[in-house]
Amino acid sequence: MSKVITFGEIMLRLAPNGYYRFFQNDQMQATFGGGEANVAVSLANFGIDSAYVTKLPKHAIGQAAVDSLRYFGVDTSNIVRGGDRVGIYYLEKGAAQRGSVCIYDRAHSAIQEAKAEDFDWDAIFEGADWFHFTGITPALGANLVEICRQACIAAKAKGVKISCDLNYRGKLWTRDQAREAMTDLCQYVDVCISNEEDAKDVFGIEAEGTDIYGGKLNHEGYKSVAKQLADKFGFDKVAITLRTSISASDNDWAGMLYDGENYCFSKSYHLHIVDRVGGGDSFGAGLIYSLLNGKSTQDAIEFAVAASALKHSIEGDFNRVSVAEVEKLSGGDGSGRVQR
C-alpha cells in the first residue's frame, strides 16, 4: 500500500449553524480542519496509508484535534506535542450573492511557533511514497518556510514524490513574501496544484482572456499558465482547478491536468454548494490517489474533480466519500437519486 505524508496546521473551526451570520444566534459548531489535514483524511477514506504531521498542545483541545484525525484512520504518530494554542478560524458560510467570510485567530499557535528540530524528517519519510504540503504552511512564518524546506530536502533524498497546492492566502503574507518562499520551495516539487488566482498572486502568471468574476474561463489561457509553471520549475505535472462562481451558492467546477505533453480537461459540474471549504484539498487528494494508482492523465483529472464536486455537498472541512462514490460520479452518474 502507498504511504502519503502531509504536513501543516489543523485548526479548530467555529461556524454558525447553517447559513446564519456570526452571532445571529448564540450557537457555533466546533469541528477541525486545515488544508493538509483535509488531504490526509480524504486519502485515508480512499484506502491510502495516510499520515499527518503537525505540532499541537498537550491539552484537551489539542487531543481532540488528534482524535478527529484518528477517527478516519489517519496515522498521527508523528504529531509533535507542545506549545500553548490550537489555531482557530471562524467561518460564516455565504449564500446567494453574499460571500463566505473566514476570520483567522491562529497567531502563536503551536505549529506557528514550531522549531526545525521538532521534526525528524528522515524518520518520518521512512517507507513513504508521497509528501504533500500547501502554500498556507510556509505562510505562517519564516520558521515554517525553513521547516518545509528541510522536509522537501529529506523527501527528495528518499525518492519521495512531492506535491504542493499553492493556496495563496493574502491574510497570512504578501505576494512578495509568497513569491520569494514558494520560488525556493517549488524547486523540489513534482506536482503543482493551483487555481485561477494562485498562479497570478504568487508568480505573476495569469490566464489571458479570463474573467473569474464574470464567469468567463479561457481554456487556452490555462494551458499557457500550466506550461509556464512547468517550464519555470520543471514540474512533472500541473493541475489547475477551474471554478466559475455564479454566486456563493452555485458554481461550475472543472479542472485541467498537464503532464508535459497533454492538456486534459475534465467534464464540468454544476454545483449547488453546501460547504465549499476543503474543496481544493479534496481535489488534491483525488489527484494524489489517482497518480499513485497509475491512472491516466484524463482519468486522474476526472477522479480529482469528481471527488471535489462531492465535497461541496458535505458539511465541514473533511471529505467523507469513498472511491466507489467518486468513480460513480466520474463515470457519469450525477443524478443524485436515492440509493436503495
C-alpha positions as CSV (number, residue, x, y, z in Angstrom):
1,M,0.0,0.0,0.0
2,S,1.2,3.5,-0.8
3,K,2.1,5.8,2.0
4,V,1.5,9.6,1.9
5,I,2.8,12.1,4.4
6,T,1.1,15.5,4.8
7,F,2.3,18.5,6.9
8,G,0.6,21.6,8.0
9,E,-1.8,23.2,10.6
10,I,-5.0,21.7,11.8
11,M,-7.3,24.3,13.3
12,L,-10.5,24.4,15.3
13,R,-13.3,25.6,13.1
14,L,-16.1,27.6,14.7
15,A,-19.1,28.3,12.4
16,P,-22.7,29.4,13.0
17,N,-25.3,26.8,12.3
18,G,-26.4,26.5,8.7
19,Y,-26.2,29.9,6.9
20,Y,-26.6,32.1,9.9
21,R,-24.3,35.2,10.2
22,F,-21.8,35.5,13.0
23,F,-23.7,35.6,16.3
24,Q,-27.1,35.7,14.7
25,N,-27.8,33.2,17.4
26,D,-25.7,32.0,20.4
27,Q,-24.5,28.7,18.9
28,M,-21.5,27.7,16.9
29,Q,-20.5,24.3,15.5
30,A,-17.0,23.2,16.6
31,T,-15.1,21.0,14.2
32,F,-11.5,20.6,12.9
33,G,-9.9,21.2,9.6
34,G,-6.9,22.6,7.6
35,G,-5.5,22.1,4.2
36,E,-3.1,19.2,4.6
37,A,-5.2,17.6,7.3
38,N,-8.2,17.6,4.9
39,V,-6.0,15.8,2.3
40,A,-4.9,13.2,4.8
41,V,-8.5,12.4,5.7
42,S,-9.6,12.1,2.1
43,L,-6.7,9.8,1.3
44,A,-7.5,7.6,4.4
45,N,-11.1,7.3,3.2
46,F,-9.7,6.2,-0.2
47,G,-7.7,3.4,1.5
48,I,-4.3,5.1,1.3
49,D,-1.9,4.7,4.2
50,S,-2.1,8.4,5.2
51,A,0.0,10.2,7.9
52,Y,-0.4,13.7,9.1
53,V,2.4,15.8,10.7
54,T,2.0,18.9,12.8
55,K,2.5,20.3,16.3
56,L,-0.3,20.5,18.8
57,P,-0.6,21.3,22.5
58,K,-0.9,18.5,25.0
59,H,-4.2,19.9,26.4
60,A,-7.7,18.6,25.7
61,I,-8.3,20.7,22.6
62,G,-5.1,19.5,21.0
63,Q,-6.0,16.0,21.8
64,A,-9.5,16.5,20.3
65,A,-7.8,17.6,17.0
66,V,-5.6,14.4,17.1
67,D,-8.7,12.3,17.7
68,S,-10.6,13.9,14.8
69,L,-7.9,12.5,12.5
70,R,-7.7,9.1,14.2
71,Y,-11.4,8.7,13.7
72,F,-10.7,8.4,9.9
73,G,-7.7,6.1,10.3
74,V,-5.1,8.8,9.7
75,D,-1.7,8.0,11.3
76,T,-1.0,10.6,13.9
77,S,2.2,9.0,15.4
78,N,4.5,11.8,14.1
79,I,2.4,14.7,15.5
80,V,4.7,16.6,17.9
81,R,3.1,17.7,21.2
82,G,3.9,21.0,22.7
83,G,3.0,24.7,22.6
84,D,0.0,26.5,24.0
85,R,-2.6,27.1,21.3
86,V,-4.6,25.4,18.6
87,G,-5.2,27.8,15.8
88,I,-8.8,28.8,15.3
89,Y,-10.8,30.0,12.2
90,Y,-14.3,31.4,12.2
91,L,-16.4,30.6,9.1
92,E,-19.6,32.3,8.0
93,K,-20.9,30.4,5.1
94,G,-22.2,32.6,2.2
95,A,-25.3,32.1,0.3
96,A,-26.7,33.5,-3.0
97,Q,-24.9,36.9,-3.6
98,R,-23.4,37.0,0.0
99,G,-19.9,35.6,0.0
100,S,-18.4,33.4,2.7
101,V,-16.2,35.1,5.4
102,C,-13.2,33.5,7.1
103,I,-11.5,35.1,10.1
104,Y,-8.3,33.7,11.4
105,D,-7.2,33.5,15.0
106,R,-4.0,31.5,14.6
107,A,-1.2,33.7,15.9
108,H,1.1,31.9,18.3
109,S,-0.4,28.5,17.6
110,A,1.8,25.5,18.4
111,I,2.7,24.9,14.8
112,Q,3.4,28.5,14.1
113,E,5.9,28.6,16.9
114,A,7.4,25.2,15.9
115,K,11.2,24.8,15.5
116,A,13.1,22.9,12.9
117,E,14.4,20.4,15.5
118,D,10.9,19.4,16.4
119,F,10.7,17.1,13.3
120,D,12.9,14.1,12.4
121,W,12.1,14.1,8.7
122,D,14.4,11.2,7.9
123,A,12.4,9.0,10.2
124,I,9.0,10.5,9.2
125,F,9.7,9.7,5.5
126,E,10.8,6.1,6.1
127,G,8.8,3.9,3.8
128,A,6.8,6.9,2.4
129,D,5.9,7.3,-1.3
130,W,4.5,10.9,-1.4
131,F,4.7,14.2,0.5
132,H,2.1,16.9,0.3
133,F,2.1,20.4,1.7
134,T,0.4,23.7,0.7
135,G,1.4,27.3,0.5
136,I,-0.5,28.0,3.6
137,T,2.1,26.3,5.8
138,P,5.1,28.4,4.9
139,A,2.9,31.5,5.1
140,L,2.8,31.0,8.9
141,G,6.3,32.4,9.3
142,A,10.0,32.2,8.3
143,N,10.5,29.2,10.6
144,L,7.8,27.3,8.7
145,V,9.5,28.2,5.4
146,E,12.7,26.6,6.7
147,I,10.8,23.5,8.1
148,C,9.1,23.0,4.8
149,R,12.4,23.3,3.0
150,Q,14.0,20.7,5.3
151,A,11.0,18.4,4.8
152,C,11.3,18.7,1.0
153,I,15.1,18.0,1.1
154,A,14.6,14.9,3.2
155,A,11.8,13.7,1.0
156,K,13.9,14.1,-2.2
157,A,16.8,12.3,-0.6
158,K,14.5,9.3,-0.1
159,G,12.9,9.4,-3.6
160,V,9.6,10.6,-2.3
161,K,7.3,12.4,-4.8
162,I,6.3,15.9,-3.6
163,S,3.1,17.8,-4.4
164,C,2.2,21.3,-3.4
165,D,-1.0,23.3,-3.6
166,L,0.0,27.0,-4.0
167,N,-3.0,28.1,-1.9
168,Y,-2.1,31.8,-1.6
169,R,-3.7,33.4,1.5
170,G,-3.4,37.2,1.4
171,K,-4.4,37.4,5.1
172,L,-1.2,35.5,6.0
173,W,1.5,37.0,3.9
174,T,2.2,39.4,1.0
175,R,2.6,38.4,-2.6
176,D,6.3,39.3,-2.5
177,Q,6.8,37.1,0.6
178,A,4.9,34.3,-1.1
179,R,6.9,34.6,-4.3
180,E,10.2,34.5,-2.6
181,A,9.4,31.5,-0.4
182,M,7.5,29.5,-3.0
183,T,10.1,30.1,-5.7
184,D,12.5,28.4,-3.4
185,L,10.3,25.5,-2.3
186,C,8.9,24.8,-5.7
187,Q,12.3,23.6,-6.9
188,Y,11.6,20.4,-5.0
189,V,8.0,19.9,-6.2
190,D,7.0,17.3,-8.7
191,V,3.2,18.0,-8.9
192,C,1.9,21.6,-8.6
193,I,-1.7,22.3,-7.9
194,S,-3.1,25.8,-8.5
195,N,-6.3,27.6,-9.3
196,E,-7.2,30.6,-11.5
197,E,-5.8,33.1,-8.9
198,D,-2.9,31.4,-7.2
199,A,-0.5,31.4,-10.1
200,K,-1.1,35.1,-10.7
201,D,-0.9,36.0,-7.0
202,V,2.3,34.0,-6.3
203,F,4.2,34.0,-9.6
204,G,2.5,36.7,-11.7
205,I,1.4,34.1,-14.2
206,E,-2.0,34.9,-15.5
207,A,-4.5,33.2,-17.8
208,E,-5.3,35.6,-20.6
209,G,-8.9,36.2,-21.6
210,T,-10.4,35.0,-18.3
211,D,-12.8,36.8,-16.0
212,I,-13.3,34.7,-12.8
213,Y,-16.0,37.1,-11.6
214,G,-17.9,37.3,-14.9
215,G,-18.0,33.6,-15.5
216,K,-15.6,33.5,-18.5
217,L,-12.8,30.9,-18.5
218,N,-10.5,30.6,-21.4
219,H,-9.1,27.1,-21.7
220,E,-6.2,28.3,-23.9
221,G,-5.1,30.7,-21.2
222,Y,-4.9,27.9,-18.6
223,K,-2.8,25.8,-21.0
224,S,-0.4,28.7,-21.1
225,V,-0.4,29.0,-17.3
226,A,0.3,25.3,-16.8
227,K,3.1,25.3,-19.4
228,Q,4.7,28.4,-17.9
229,L,4.7,26.9,-14.4
230,A,6.1,23.6,-15.7
231,D,8.8,25.3,-17.7
232,K,9.8,27.6,-14.8
233,F,10.1,24.9,-12.1
234,G,10.4,21.6,-14.0
235,F,7.2,20.2,-12.6
236,D,6.2,16.7,-13.9
237,K,2.5,17.7,-13.7
238,V,0.5,20.9,-13.2
239,A,-3.1,20.7,-12.1
240,I,-5.4,23.7,-12.3
241,T,-8.9,23.9,-10.8
242,L,-11.4,25.8,-12.8
243,R,-14.2,27.5,-10.8
244,T,-16.9,29.7,-12.3
245,S,-18.6,31.5,-9.5
246,I,-22.2,32.2,-10.4
247,S,-22.9,33.0,-6.8
248,A,-21.9,31.8,-3.3
249,S,-24.4,29.0,-3.7
250,D,-23.9,28.0,-7.3
251,N,-20.6,27.3,-9.1
252,D,-19.5,25.5,-12.2
253,W,-16.5,23.3,-11.4
254,A,-13.9,21.6,-13.6
255,G,-10.1,21.0,-13.8
256,M,-7.2,20.6,-16.1
257,L,-4.1,18.4,-15.8
258,Y,-0.9,19.0,-17.8
259,D,1.6,16.2,-18.0
260,G,4.3,17.8,-20.1
261,E,2.6,16.7,-23.3
262,N,-1.1,16.5,-22.9
263,Y,-3.6,19.1,-21.6
264,C,-6.6,17.1,-20.2
265,F,-9.8,18.9,-19.2
266,S,-12.4,17.2,-17.0
267,K,-16.1,17.3,-17.5
268,S,-17.8,20.3,-15.8
269,Y,-20.2,20.0,-12.9
270,H,-22.8,22.5,-11.8
271,L,-22.6,22.6,-8.0
272,H,-25.3,23.8,-5.6
273,I,-23.0,24.3,-2.6
274,V,-23.5,23.1,0.9
275,D,-19.9,23.8,2.1
276,R,-17.0,24.8,-0.2
277,V,-14.3,24.8,2.4
278,G,-11.9,22.0,1.7
279,G,-13.0,21.7,-1.9
280,G,-9.5,22.3,-3.2
281,D,-8.0,19.9,-0.7
282,S,-10.4,17.1,-1.8
283,F,-9.2,17.8,-5.4
284,G,-5.6,17.5,-4.3
285,A,-6.3,14.2,-2.5
286,G,-8.2,12.8,-5.5
287,L,-5.2,13.7,-7.8
288,I,-2.7,12.1,-5.4
289,Y,-4.8,8.9,-5.2
290,S,-5.1,8.8,-8.9
291,L,-1.4,9.2,-9.7
292,L,-0.4,6.7,-7.0
293,N,-2.7,4.2,-8.6
294,G,-1.4,4.7,-12.1
295,K,-4.5,6.4,-13.6
296,S,-4.1,8.1,-17.0
297,T,-3.9,11.9,-17.1
298,Q,-7.5,12.1,-18.3
299,D,-8.8,9.6,-15.7
300,A,-6.8,11.3,-12.9
301,I,-8.3,14.7,-13.6
302,E,-11.8,13.2,-13.8
303,F,-11.4,11.5,-10.5
304,A,-9.9,14.6,-8.7
305,V,-12.7,16.9,-10.0
306,A,-15.4,14.4,-9.1
307,A,-14.0,13.9,-5.6
308,S,-14.1,17.7,-5.1
309,A,-17.5,18.1,-6.6
310,L,-18.8,15.6,-3.9
311,K,-17.0,17.5,-1.2
312,H,-19.0,20.7,-2.0
313,S,-22.1,18.7,-0.8
314,I,-20.7,17.9,2.6
315,E,-20.6,20.0,5.8
316,G,-17.2,20.5,7.4
317,D,-13.7,20.6,6.1
318,F,-13.3,16.8,5.7
319,N,-14.5,15.0,2.5
320,R,-16.4,11.9,3.7
321,V,-16.7,10.0,0.5
322,S,-15.4,6.6,-0.8
323,V,-13.6,5.7,-4.0
324,A,-16.7,3.9,-5.2
325,E,-18.8,7.1,-4.8
326,V,-16.2,9.2,-6.7
327,E,-15.9,6.7,-9.5
328,K,-19.7,6.5,-9.8
329,L,-19.8,10.3,-10.4
330,S,-16.8,10.5,-12.6
331,G,-18.3,7.7,-14.6
332,G,-21.3,9.8,-15.4
333,D,-23.9,9.2,-12.7
334,G,-24.5,12.6,-11.2
335,S,-28.3,12.2,-10.9
336,G,-28.3,12.3,-7.1
337,R,-31.0,9.7,-7.0
338,V,-31.8,7.8,-3.8
339,Q,-29.7,4.6,-3.4
340,R,-31.8,1.7,-2.3
